Amino acid sequence: MIGHQSDGERGSGGPAATLDAAGTSRMRLAGLIRKETLQILRDPSSISIAFVLPAILLLLFGYGISLDATNVPVALVIENPTTETSSFAASLVNSSYFAAAIMRDRHAAEEALIAGNAAAIVVLRSDFARRLWSPAGAPIQVIVNGTDANTARIIAGYMQGAWQKWLEQYALDEGQVLAPPVVMEQRVWFNAEVRSRNFLVPGLIAIIMTLIGTLLTAMVVAREWERGTMEALMVTPVRIGEILLGKLIPYFLLGMGSMVLSTAMAVWVFDVPLRGSFAVLLAVSALFMLASLGMGLLISTIARSQFVAGQVAIIIAFLPAFILSGFIFDITSMPAVVQWITHIIPARYFVSSLQTLFLAGTVWPIIFANGAALGLMAVIFLGLTRRKTRKSLE
């Protein structure tokens, strides 16, 4: 009887042992999460990177960086002042796009352009008034500083628009009818104000989350390898999966908190519209955060040195996210080889999703495609990290 009872106890003890093992695993995981959370709270650099740095970056990019050309210094040369030239000069002076300085000497204007005091020269020739209504028209010479090609193109476009607008108004004042051969009716979708801030601020959220997910995680975990605390974990009964989850969950929550802060600043400080679903934004951000954390953990597992991990994270994560994600530079204007490279950069898909959700709304074809790419990258990076992390000091 005793023997049979022992067998029965052993047979019924299987599920109980499994439950005990699961409970023990949960306790170990909770302990690891608590330990990692306390380490984050005791580390001022982690809190600064997660909450102070995003605010600083958003303020710098939101107020300090603009792709819009306003108050462009222009040297306006009037060879023969007339009523017509004065009217055109007044239209430039009163424009918010130009800061026009009237000059009588072309040589002085050229010196201002060379010295960088003027971005363009506009020359109204001495026969401007006489040729204004002639069949050939009155030519206006515009000399633009082409050092910055993008700004030069913007200035040329603004000048063309300013000239056309003045010509229409002048014809109306003179009782004439200006009949251009082609009339363009312009309509701007998604960003009607054409503010570069609406384009830059959402993309900056991807850069901020890259800093937290990849750079911060890579350096913090590598620091544990340097200090020997990771080796201490390796000799405990905890499993590799529990160690990785213990690292993953606190930094995931930290990154999502930073995303919520950045979104709040974008909407309420910089007046960037959020036309899409906030729940969808959270879901896409979670996928990107998992991909970034997987990359950071993989870097720290391979490097095991703060300096090396930081350099690798900057080169393969931060710089590509800044340059090749479409955050500032248009991907379609890049060479074909570089465009192919951008497909392996997680930030490319996240920036596209952010700009779509903020400016256009919840466009499901874009969201699904980008979300699938981010989910695949998260699986790949986390899988590689799990494969490379072993309970061995070799």
GUDRENNU-410577 format. One record per residue: x, y, z of N, C-alpha, C, CB in turn. Coordinates in pm, whole numbers, plus 32768, in hexadecimal, padded with zeros to 4 digits. Glycine has a CB too. Example, Ala and Ser with C-alpha at 12.3 -4.5 7.8 and 13.67 -1.06 7.14 Angstrom:
BEGIN
85277DC7830C84CE7E3E830C85287EB6830C846B7E418389/85057F1F82C485577F9682CA850A8003831385807FC4823C/
! end
This chain:
BEGIN
80527F8880008000800080008055807D80007FA380018078/80BD80758053811280EB805C815581047FD6817B80DB80CB/818580927F9781C680A27F16816880DA7EAE81FF801E7EE7/80EC80A27EAC808B80D47E4A806681657E64800D807F7E4C/8060818B7EE6803F82157F0780AC82747ED9802882257F9D/8129824A7EE58197829F7EB9819382B27E23821E82637EE2/817182427DDC816882507D4A80F982B17D25814F81C97D08/808882A77D70801A83027D52803F83917D6D7FA082DD7DA2/808783A47DD980B0842D7DFA810E84637D8F80F384337E84/816884097D5F81C484377CF8817984577C78822F83CF7CDE/811584027C5A80C9841A7BE0807A849B7BE8806D83A77BC5/803B84B47C5D7FED85307C6A804485A77C867F8785227CD8/80C1858F7CA7811A86007CC4815386407C49818985D57D1C/814186027BD08176863E7B56813E86C87B3B815985E57AE1/80B886D57B31807F875B7B1980A087BD7B877FE987527B09/80A2878F7C0480C287E97C738150881C7C6780AE87A27CF9/81AA87C07C3F823587EA7C2D8240884F7BBC828F87707C11/81F088377B5381F288967AE381C0891F7B10819C88627A6F/815389207B60811E899E7B93818389E37BEE809B89867BDE/81C689947C41822C89CF7C99829D8A0C7C47826389667CF9/82C589C67BDB833189FA7B8783068A7B7B42835A89917B1E/82878A7D7B1482558AF67AD3824E8B697B3681CB8ADC7A95/821F8B4B7BB0821A8BB47C1682A38BE77C3A81D58B817C92/83028B8B7C45838C8BB37C6283C58C097BF283E58B387C79/83A58BE37B7483D58C317B01839B8CBE7B0483B18BEC7A7D/83198CC87B2682DC8D4D7B2E831A8DA07B9C82458D417B45/83398D617C0C83798DA97C7A84038DDA7C5383828D517CF6/844F8D847C0D84D48DAE7BE084C98E227B7E851E8D377B9E/846A8E177B2084588E837ABE84308F057B0283EF8E5B7A55/83D48EFB7B6383AB8F747BAC84218FB17BF783398F547C0F/84748F5C7C3084EB8F8E7C74854B8FD37C1685318F1F7CBB/85608F977BA085B98FD57B3D8582905B7B0D85CD8F777AC6/84FF90617AF684C290E07ACA84CF91497B36842D90CC7AA6/84B891227BB384C591817C22855591B17C2E849691417CA6/85B391567C218641917B7C2A866691DD7BBA869A90FD7C22/863791C17B3F865892197ACE861492A07ADD862F91D87A4A/859992A17B118552931F7B25859893767B8C84C293047B51/85C393387BFA860B93837C60868F93BA7C2A8625932C7CDB/86D093697BD6874D93987B9A873594107B40879093287B4B/86C6940F7AF586A694817A9F868894FD7AF4862D94607A44/863894EB7B5F8613955C7BB3868B95977BFB85AA95317C18/86F095447C19876695757C5F87CF95AE7C0187A395047CB0/87B795A07B7E881795D07B1B87E396527ADC883195647AAD/881996C57B0287E697447ACB87F3974D7A34882E97B87B0B/8859970B79FA886B9715796A87F896D2791E88F096D57941/87C5966279528757961E790F86D99674790F873B95977952/86BA96B17980864497077989865597817930862B97337A1A/86CF97B7792B86E8982E78D886D6980C78448775986578F0/870D979A781987019774778C867097577769875996F9776D/8623972077C8859A96FA77AA8539976F77AA856C9694780D/854F97D4780084EB983D780E852298CB77FA84AD98337895/859D98E3782685D4996B781786079981778986469983787C/8653992077558689992E76CC861B993B766386E098B776AB/85AE98EB7668854499007605850A998C760684D6989E761B/84F699C3767E84C09A4B7686851F9AB0764884A39A717717/85A19A9F766486059AFB762B860A9AEF759386909AE07667/860D9A73756186129A6074D085969A98748B862099CC74AF/85219A8374C784A79AB8748A84A79B507489842D9A8574D5/84D79B8D74F484DD9C1F74F885419C55749185049C507584/85B49C10748586199C3D742485E69C2F7395869A9BED7436/85AF9BBB737585809BA572EB85009BF272CF85699B1172D2/84AA9BFD7335842B9C41731F843A9CD6730B83D09C287390/84959D14735884A69DA4735085259DCF730684A79DDE73DA/858D9D7B730B860D9DA672D486299D7C724686789D747329/85E69D12721886019CDE719285829CEA713F86329C4A7197/85909D2370C9851F9D33706F854F9D256FE084D99DBC7085/85039CDC6F9185219CD16F0384D79D3B6EB284FB9C476ED0/848D9D916EF784469DFD6EB484A39E756EA383C79E256F02/84A09EB36E2F84F19F2A6E15849E9FA66E3485249F2D6D81/84BD9FE86EA28479A0646EC884E2A0CD6EE7841BA04E6F43/84BDA14B6ECF8518A1BC6EE5859DA1A86E9E8530A1D06F7B/8596A17B6E21860FA1646DD3864BA1ED6DAE85F0A1106D52/86CBA2056DD18708A2866DAF871DA2936D18878EA2976DF8/86E2A2FA6CDE86E9A3106C4E871AA39E6C34865EA2F96C0B/877AA3AA6BD987ACA42D6BAD875FA4556B308847A42A6B93/8710A4C16B3886BDA4EE6AC98700A5676A88862DA5116AF9/872CA5556A0C8771A5BF69C3870DA600696387EEA5886975/86F7A6826975869CA6CE691E86F0A73468D1862AA7166972/8701A71A68518756A77268008712A7F767E0877CA72D677F/868FA7F967D28647A87467B285C4A8746801862BA8806719/85BFA8B768758546A8B668C884CFA8F4687F855FA901694B/8462A8AB687E83E3A8DA68458372A8AC689F83CFA8A767B3/82F9A8D368798285A8A768C78279A80F68C58204A8E66891/8295A7D36851828AA742684482F2A6FA68988297A71967B3/836FA729689483D7A6E868E383BEA6F969798461A72168BF/8389A76E699F8369A7846A2D82FBA7266A5B833FA8166A45/8299A70F6A02822CA6B46A268260A6266A3881BFA6B869BB/82B5A5F969DC82EBA57269E88346A5656A638339A54C6969/8396A5CC6A7E83EDA5CA6AF4839AA5C26B748447A6466AF7/832AA60B6B7882D4A6076BEF829AA57C6C048264A66E6BE3/8279A5366B968242A4AE6BA582A9A44E6BE08212A47A6B1D/8329A4626BBE8392A40D6BF883ADA4316C898413A4186BA6/83B1A4B46CA583CDA4E06D2E8360A4B06D8E83DAA57A6D33/82E5A4B36D628275A48C6DB8825DA3F56DBB81F7A4D16D8B/82A7A3AA6D6F8295A3196D6C82D9A2D96DE582CDA2DE6CEA/829AA2736E1C82D6A22B6E8E8345A1CE6E61826AA1DB6ED8/834EA1B46DDF83B4A1596DAC8439A19F6D968385A11A6D2B/8438A2226D8084B3A2696D5D84CDA2DC6DBE84ABA29E6CCD/854EA2F46DD4857BA36B6E1C85CEA3BA6DB785D0A3476E9F/8587A40E6D6A85C6A4526CF9860DA4D16D25855EA4736C8F/8687A4E26CF386D5A55D6D0786EAA59D6C7F875FA5406D4F/86B8A6186C6C86BFA65B6BEA8749A6996BD88651A6C86BDD/8786A67D6B65880BA6B16B438807A6EF6AB98876A6406B4A/885AA7566AA78860A7986A2488D4A76669D1886BA82F6A35/892CA7176A1089A8A6EE69CE89ADA65669C58A25A7256A19/89BCA620694C89C5A590693A8A43A557697B89C2A56D68A6/8AAFA5A169788B2DA57169B28B1DA55B6A488B9FA5D66995/8ADAA5B76A8C8AC5A5A86B1D8A6FA52D6B3A8A83A6276B58/8A0DA5136AE489B8A49D6AF78A09A41D6AE48941A4A06A95/8A62A41B6A828AB4A3A46A6C8B11A38C6AE28B05A3B369EC/8B47A3F76B1B8B9DA3E86B918B4DA3B06C088BDCA46F6BB7/8AD0A3DD6C168A7CA3A96C828A5EA3156C6E89F9A3F96C8B/8A4CA2EC6BF18A32A25F6BD48AADA20B6BF18A07A24D6B42/8B22A23B6BCA8B9FA1F06BE18BBCA1E76C768C15A2346B98/8BA0A2536CBF8BBCA2556D4F8B56A2056D9F8BBEA2E36D81/8AEAA1D86D5F8A84A18D6DA68A1BA1E36DE88AC4A1396E0C/8A1DA2656DD089B9A2BF6E0B8938A2C06DBA89F1A34D6E14/893BA2886D4488C3A27D6CF188C2A1F36CB288BFA2EC6C84/8849A1B86CAA883CA1346C6D8819A13D6BD987D3A0E46CB5/87EEA1B36BAE87C9A1C56B2287D1A2596AFD873AA18E6B07/87DFA2726A7C87DFA2FB6A45876EA30369DF886AA3206A02/871EA36B69EB86B3A385698A86D2A40B69478625A38769CE/86DBA40968C38701A4806878868CA4AD68218780A4666822/8660A528683785FBA56767E18645A5CA67878589A5AF6836/8649A5AC67098698A5FB66AC865AA685669586A7A5B26627/86A9A6DA6656867DA76666438603A77265EA86EEA7B86608/85EBA712658F8578A71965368505A6C1656785A0A6F164A9/8503A6A365E8849DA64A661F8410A680660684B4A63566B5/83F8A70066268372A73A66188347A7406586836EA7C56654/83A5A760652E8381A76E64A1835EA6E8646283F4A7AF6454/83A1A67E648B838CA5FB644D8324A5A66496840FA5AF6448/82E7A5E064FF828DA59165518217A55A6502825BA5E465C5/81DEA5AC64AC8169A581645F8189A56363CD80FEA5EC6465/8209A55763AF822EA53363268217A49E630F82C2A557630B/820BA472629281F4A3E362778260A38962B181EBA3CB61E2/82DDA3BA62B0834BA36762E5834FA367637D83CFA39862AF/8312A3CB63BD8312A3D2644E838FA41464858304A3496488/838AA433650683FAA474654A8448A40A659783C8A4E565AA/84C2A3EF656F850FA38665B3853DA3B3663E8588A35D655F/853BA356669C8571A36A672285E2A30567348502A35A6792/8656A337675686C7A2DD676B86CCA2B367FD874CA3206742/86D1A231681386DAA1FA689A8759A1A668A2865BA1A568BE/87B3A1CE68F98830A18569108828A147699B88AFA1E36903/8831A0C269A0881FA07A6A1E88A0A0366A4687ADA0126A13/88C0A03B6AC689339FF36AFC89139F5E6AFD8958A0266B8C/89589F136AA6893C9E856A98898E9E2B6AF089509E5D6A0C/89D09E636B578A1F9E0F6BB189C69DA56BF28A639E646C1E/89539DD06C2488EF9D736C5788869D626BE988AE9DA56CDE/888F9CF26BA188399CDF6B2C87A69CDF6B50885D9C5D6AE5/87829CA26BC286F69C9A6BE886BD9D256C0486E59C406C62/87089D756C5186DA9DFD6C6F86D49E516BF087369E3F6CD6/87339E3C6B9587349E886B1886B69E6C6AC787B09E666AC6/868E9DEC6AC286139DC96A7985989E076ABB86049D326A70/85979E076B3F85259E426B86851D9ED76B6B85309E286C1E/858F9F1C6B7085909FAC6B5885619FCB6ACA861D9FE76B6F/85929F7D6A6985699F9369DE84D29F8169CE85B59F346980/849C9F1B6A0E840C9F056A0783BE9F746A4A83E89E826A46/83ED9FA06AC083AAA00E6B0583AEA08E6AB283ECA0276B8D/841FA0A76A72842CA1216A2183CFA11C69A984BDA13369F3/83C3A0A9696B8366A09A68FB82D6A0B569288371A00E68BD/82B3A07F699B822DA09669D08215A12769F48215A0416A48/827AA1676A32826CA1F56A57825BA24C69DC82E5A2246AA9/82A7A22E6973829CA27D68F68213A26B68B6830BA2536893/81E2A1F168B1815FA1D7687580EFA21B68C58146A13F686D/80F9A21469498091A251699C8092A2E9698C80A6A22B6A2F/8109A3256987810FA3B7697680DAA3DF68EC819FA3E96989/80FBA391688780CFA3B368008037A3B067F5810EA352679A/7FF9A34D68347F67A34768337F2AA3BD687D7F37A2C46871/7F61A3E068F07F2DA451693D7F43A4D568F57F6DA45669C6/7FB6A4E468B67FD3A560686E7F77A57067F58067A5636841/7F5FA50267AE7F04A508673D7E78A52D676A7F01A48366F2/7E4EA4F967DD7DCAA51A68117DC1A5AD68377DA9A4C3688A/7E2BA5E268757E2CA671689B7E2AA6CB68207EA8A69068EF/7E68A69F67B47E6DA6F0673A7DF4A6DA66E07EEBA6D166EE/7D98A689670B7D22A66F66BA7D3DA61766427CE9A6EF668C/7DAAA5CD66477DCEA57365DA7DA2A4E565FD7E66A57765BE/7D9FA49165997D7CA40565AD7DF7A3B1658C7D02A3DA6554/7E29A36A65F27E9BA31265DF7E67A28665C37EF9A314665D/7E80A259654C7E4CA1D565227EBFA17665097DF4A1E264A3/7EF1A13565707F5DA0D3655B7F2AA05B650D7F99A0A565E2/7F80A01B64BE7F549FA9646E7F299F3264C17FC19F7E6411/7F639F2365387F429EB365907F289EE9661B7FB49E486591/7EBB9EC166587E9B9EE866E07EA49E6C67387E0D9F2966E8/7EFB9E70679A7F0E9DFF67F47EB89E1168707FA29DEF681A/7E659DAD688C7E169DAA69067E599D4869657D819D8368E9/7E949D7D69CD7EE79D2C6A277E979D016AA17F649D7B6A54/7EA79C846AC57E689C4E6B3E7ECB9BF66B877DE79BFF6B1A/7EDB9C0D6C067F3B9BC16C577EEE9B646CB37F979C216CAB/7F0A9AE46CA97ECB9A816CFF7F229A646D797EAF9A006CB2/7EE09A3F6DE87F1E9A096E627F6B9A716EB47F7C99996E3D/7FA89AD26E757FF19B3A6EBE7FD69BBF6E79808C9B1C6EC3/7F5C9BEF6E887F2E9C636E3C7F819CDF6E577E9D9C806E5C/7FB79CEA6ED180099D5F6EF280969D546EBA800F9D716F89/80B99CE16E87813F9CC56E5181A99CEC6EB981569D136DCB/81959CBD6F3381F69CD66F9F82549C606FA981AE9CEE7026/82D49C7C6FA283369C0F6FB083339BD5703D83C39C426F8F/83059C2170A082FB9BEE7129829C9B77713082CC9C5D7188/822F9B7C70E381D29B0C70E282109A8E70A781559B307093/82779A9F705882BD9A2E701A832F99FC707282F39A576F90/83759A5870B583EC9A34710183CB99F8718984449AAD7114/836C9A3371D083529A09725A83239978726382EA9A657299/82C49949721082A298BA72188318985E71FB8232989B71B8/83699880719783DE982D71798442982A71EA8420985E70FC/84489898723784A7989D72A684859838731284AB992972E2/84069812731E83E097AC738084289729736483479796737F/843B970972E48485968F72C08517969972EC847D96767229/8554970D72DD85DF971E730785EA9710739F861597A872DA/858A974A73E8858C9742747A857E96B274A9851C979974B6/85239667746D850F95DC749685849584746C848E95A6745B/85CA95A974028644956173DD86B095747447867895907354/86BB95EF747A871C960974E4870195B3755F8719969D750B/868295A975848660955D75FC866994C775E185D49581762D/862D949B75748625940D755B86A893CC753885C593F374EF/86FA941074E9877693D374BA87F094047507878993EE7426/880694887505888094BD7541888394AA75D7888F95507520/881894D1761C881794C576AE881C943476DB879A950976E8/87CD93DF769B87CC935276C28853930F76A9875E93077676/888F932C7636891092F07616897B9317767D893D931A758A/897D939576A289E593C376FF89CC9393778D89ED945B76FE/894E939277B9893093697841894F92D57855889E93867864/8925928077F8893E91F0780689D491D377F888EE91A1779D/8A16921A779D8AA7920977918AEF923278118ADD925A771A/8ABA929778548AF592C178D28AEB9252793B8AB193417906/8A7E920579378A71919579948AD89129797789E5915A798F/8AF7911478F88B6290B578D78BE690E7790E8B6B90A1783E/8C00916A79028C8091A079328C8B919779CA8C9092317906/8C1D91AF7A108C2091B17AA38C1991257ADF8BAE92047AD8/8BF590C27A8F8BEE90397AC18B6690117AF78C5290267B2B/8B04906C7AF68A8090477B2A8A398FE37ACE8A2A90C47B3B/8A598FE77A4E8A1D8F8779F28A518EFB7A0D8A388FAF7961/8AD38EF17A2E8B0A8E6E7A518AC98E387ACF8BA28E787A64/8AA98E917B2D8A668E657BA889DC8E2D7B888A5A8ED97C0C/89978E687B2889158E347AFF89228DAB7ABD88D08E957AA0/898E8D987A7389A08D1D7A2889AF8CA27A838A198D2879CE/89E18CB57AFD89F58C427B56897B8C287BAC8A6E8C5A7BB0/89118C787B9E88958C617BE8883B8C037B98884D8CE77C04/87D18BD17BD687778B757B8C87228BB87B20871A8B317BEE/872B8C3B7B1086D68C7F7AAC86FB8C4F7A2086E58D197AB6/86968C4F79C986AA8C23794086CC8C9A78E7862E8BDA790C/87008C7C787287258CE5781386AA8D3777EA87688CA97796/863B8CF377D385C28D3A77AD85938D99781985548CD9778E/85A18D6F789685798DC6790685D68E3F7911857A8D78798B/86568E2978F986B48E9A78FD86918EFF789087458E6978EC/86768ECD781886588F2877A985D58F7377C186508EDC7725/856F8F2B77F484F08F6E781185018FD3788284848F087837/85558FB178E4856F9010795185B0908F792185C68FCF79B9/85FF908678B8863B90FE787C85D79143781E86BC90D9782E/858990F377DA85349129776F84BF917A77A684FF90B87719/847B9145780883FD918378368412920E787183BB912A789E/8472922578CE848192AC790584A69314789B84EA92AC7971/850192F178408528935277DA84BA9365777185AA93267796/846992FF775D83F5930F770583949375773F83AE928776F0/8377936977C0831F93C97801835D9454780482FE939D788F/83E0945A7816842594DC78178418951F778E84BA94CA783D/842E94D1772484239509769D83969534767B845494A67637/833294E676A382A7950B7688827F958876D68249949776AA/82B39594774F82999610779A82D59689775682D196057828/834C9679771F838A96E676D4833A97087657841A96C276AF/830396A1761582B096B8759F8233970875C182899633755E/81F396E77630817B9730765A819F97C27679813A96ED76D7/820F97D976BD823C986276D9825698AE765882BA98617730/829C986F75F982BC98B1757B823D98D0752B831A985A7527/81DE9874752A8161988C74E3811398FE7522810C980E74E1/8110990275A780CA996F75EC810999F675CA80CC99587684/818F99FC75C781D19A7A75A481B69A9E751282689A6F75BC/81B69A3B74BA819D9A56742C81139A94741781AB99D673DA/80AF9A5E745E80269A8B744A800A9B0E74937FC39A217478/80349B187510800B9B8A756380719BFC75677FF29B5C75EE/80EE9BE0754981539C4B7549816A9C8074BC81D89C197584/81749C25745981959C4E73D0811D9C4E737282009BF47399/80A79C2E73A6802B9C32735780329BD972DA800D9CC0732E/80759B6872E680779B0772797FF89AB3728180F79AAD727E/7FA99AAD72187F2C9A6172217F4599CB72287ED29A8171A9/7EF6998672797EF898F4727F7E7298C572467F0E98BE7313/7E7298A971C47DF59888717F7DD597F371857DFD98B570F0/7E3697A271A87E1F971271AF7DF896E5723A7E9B96C97182/7DEB9663724B7DC4962972CB7E3B962173297D87959D72B5/7E27964D73A47E93964574077EAF95B3742A7E6F96947485/7E48955F74297E5D94D074467EB5949173DB7DD69486744E/7E9F94B5735E7EF4948072F27F8394B473027EBC94A77267/7F909533732A8015956B7343805C951D73B1800A9601736A/801594FB741B805194AB7486807E942274527FEE949974FA/802B93E37400804C935E73CD80C7936273737FD59323737F/80CD93C27318814193CB72BE81BE93EE730E81299435724F/81AF944873708222946D73C4825593F5741381FC94DE7423/81F893A1744182229329748B827392CB743381A792DF74C4/824892BB73B682949265735A831F929E73418249925572D5/83279321732B83AA935E7313840193557390839A93F172E9/83C4936574068411935D7482844992D1749583BA938474FA/83FC926A7473842E91E1747E84A291CA741F83BD917C7462/849791FF73A4850491F0734485829239737484DA922572B9/857192B073AA85E592FE73DB862492BB745485BB938D73FF/85D1928974AF860692437525864F91C474FC859692227588/8618917C749C865D9104746D86E491257432860990BD7406/86EB919373E5876B91BC73AD87CD91E5741A8757922F734A/879C9230747E87F4925A74EB882791E5753C87AC92BA7545/87D09185755C87FB910F75A7885D90BB7557878290BA75CF/884690B174D488A290647480892C90A5747D886B905773F1/8930912A747289B09172747189FA915D74F4899B92087459/89B39169756589F5915A75E78A2490CB75FE899691847657/89D9906B75CA8A008FDF75DB8A818FC0758F89908F8175AB/8A8F8FFB751A8B068FE374C88B7C903674F78AEA8FFF7436/8B6390B775188BD1911375388C0590FF75C68BA491A27527/8BA99100762B8BCD90F176B98C2B915F76E98C0E906A76D0/8C2A91D176A68C7B924576CF8C2A92C176B38D0692497683/8C23931C77168BD4939577058C0393E6768E8BD993EB7782/8C8693F876818CBA944B76158C9A940E758D8D51945D7625/8CB6938D75808C9B934A75008C06934874E28CD492BB7501/8BB5932775498B24932175358AED93A9750C8ADE92EF75B4/8B1E9413754D8AEF949975298B1394BF749B8B2894FF7589/8B8E94A274728BB994C373EA8B6B947473828C4F94A973DA/8B5793F3739C8B0D93A0733D8A7C93CE73348B13930B7367/8A4093EE73A689B4941B73A589A4949E73588981942D7433/8A0494F8736589FD9576731B8A09955F72858A6A95D6734B/8A66950672608A8294F171D18A1294A4718C8B0694A671C0/89DF943B71CB897E93E6718488ED940471A9899C935571A1/88D69459720D884B94767234882B950A722F8830944172BF/8876955B727A885195E9728688679636720588A0962A72F6/88DF962D71CB88FB9678715188A1964D70DC898D9668712A/888F95CA70C3883095A5705A87A295D67075882F950F704A/877995D470F586F39606711486E8969B70F886D095EA71A6/875396E3710C8752977470F7875A9798706387C497B47142/87AB974D701887C897756F8E877597286F28885B97616F71/876196A66F3E872896506ED7869996246EF2877E95D86EC6/865596636F5085CD96386F738562968C6F3185BB963D7008/858896F86EEC852697546EB784FF97BF6F1A84AC970A6E8B/854497C46F8B852998286FF3853F98B56FBD8581980F706D/85AC98CB6F7885CA994E6F3D85D999426EA68649998A6F7A/862398DD6E79864498D06DEB85E5986F6DA786D698A16DD9/85B498956D32855698436CE7859B97C66CB2851998936C73/856297526CD085A096D36CA8859E96C46C118558965E6CE9/853496F06BCF852996DD6B3E8590972B6AF0849F97046B0F/85CC97916B2E863397DE6AE986BF97A56AFF8630986E6B18/86CB973A6B4C874C96FB6B668770969C6AF5874B96B06BED/87EF96796AE5881696156A8087D195906A9A88AE96016A80/87C295416A32877894C36A3C87B494656AA58776947D69B5/883A94606AAC887C94076B0D885994306B9B891594076AF9/885B94B26BB5883B94E46C3B87A994CA6C5B885C957B6C47/875294D76BF886C494BB6C0E86B094296C38867394D96B8F/86FC93CE6BFF86F293426C27872293306CB7874492E86BC8/878A93786CDC87BF936C6D658758939B6DCB884093BF6D74/870994006DA886A694356E07863D93CD6E2D866294B06DCD/862D93656DDD85C893006DFC85EC92AC6E7685B392A66D84/866A92AD6EA1869192606F17869D92B96F92871592166EFE/866E93356F89867593936FF885EA939E703586AA941F6FC9/85D6937370B28550937870EE8514940470F185559340717A/856894697106853394F2711184EE9520709285A395527134/851494E9702084D295106FA2843C94F66FAA850F94C46F2B/841894816FDB838A945B6FE1834294A77050837D93C36FF7/838894C370BB8348950B71298333959E7106839D94FF71A9/839395DD70C483839669709B830F967570398406969E705B/830596196FDB8296961B6F7C8210960F6FC482A595AB6F16/820A95B57027818E95A37073816D962070C58199952A70D0/81D1965B710481BA96D37155818697467100823B96FD719B/81C797607090819C97CE703B811197B67002820097E46FCA/80F197386FE6806A97186FB68002972B7022806696886F82/801C96F9709A7FBB970371077FA7979471327FE896AF717E/801297E371368004986C71627FC198C470F9808C98A57186/7FE998B7707C7FBE991670167F4C98E56FBE8032993A6FC0/7F4898646F9F7EE398316F427E7397E56F887F2497D86EDC/7E9197A26FF67E2E9751703B7E5696BF703B7DA597626FFC/7DF9966A70607E1295D970667DFE959E6FDB7DB4959470CF/7E67959F6F8D7E6495666F057E9194D56F117EC095B76EA0/7E3294786F127E5193EE6F357EB693AA6ED97DD4939F6F35/7EB393BE6E567F1A937B6E047FA993A06E2D7F06939F6D72/7FBF941F6E4E804594496E7B806394116F05805094E26E7C/800194176F5F801793E96FE8803193536FEB7F9D940B7040/7FE393056FA17FF692746FA0807E924E6F677F8692306F50/80A5928E6EF88126926C6EBA819A928E6F16813692B66E33/819793066F4F8203932E6FA9820292DC702A81F893C26FCA/818A92C0705F8181927070D981B691E370C480F2926B710A/819791A8705081CA9120703382629120702B818E90EB6FAF/829B91866FEC832E918E6FE2836C919E706C835892036F87/833291F270C083679206714783599187719B8320927B718D/82E79143718D82D590C671D7833A905C71AE8248909271C3/83549051712C83B78FF170FB84429012713083B98FEE7061/84669091712F84EB90B9716284F6909F71F88506914E7144/848990B67242848C909B72D284A4900772EC840790C87314/84618FB172A184738F1F72B085038EF7728F84108ED27256/853A8F31722385C28F0E71F986288F3A726385E48F4F7171/861F8FB6729086838FE972EF86778FA27377867290817303/85FE8F8F73A785ED8F4A742886158EB7741C855B8F567459/85F98E7973A986238DEE739586BA8DE0739285E88DB87316/86FD8E3C734D87908E38734A87CA8E5073D487C58EA072E8/878D8EAB742087BD8EC674A887B08E4974FF87708F3B74E7/873C8E0774F387298D8B7541878D8D20751986998D567530/87AC8D19749A88098CB4746988998CD1749688038CAB73D0/88BE8D51749A89468D7674BC89608D7B755289678DFA747F/88F58D8775A189058D92763389028D06767088948DEC7671/896F8CE276AF897A8C5F76EF89AA8C70777E89D98C0376A0/89888C0F77D189B88C12785C8A468BDC7861895A8BBF78B9/8A9B8C2878228B288C01781A8B7A8C8178178B458BA8779B/8BED8C8078548C438CF678588CA68CF777E68C8D8CFE78DB/8C9F8C96778F8CFC8C90771D8CD08CF076B08D058C0076E6/
! end
